[in-house]
Amino acid sequence: MWYVYVIRSIESSYQYIGSTNNVEKRLDDHNRGETKSTKPYMPLILEAYVAVRTEAKARELEKYFKTGSGKAILKKRILTDEALA
């Protein structure tokens, strides 16, 4: 499986969207400072992830979640407690 994940800085409102086939390892990489774009925002926590079958689909979904409408869907449907009610 491949995953599109959303992580957030504990100390700021910084949010990062990425894709991987190993969410736990990737989060550890981010928190060890191995990712240039997230290093200044450590520590980071996992907010959500979506599982898909292929890397191609994960990359496509990651790209969508980085658009305005994709961010709106994340905020409204995935990253709120109200989405679970």
ABEGO torsion letter per residue (X at the ends): XBBBBBBBBAABABBBBBBBABAAAAAAAAAAGABAAAAAAOBBBBABBBBBABAAAAAAAAAAAABAAAAAAAAAAAABAAAAX
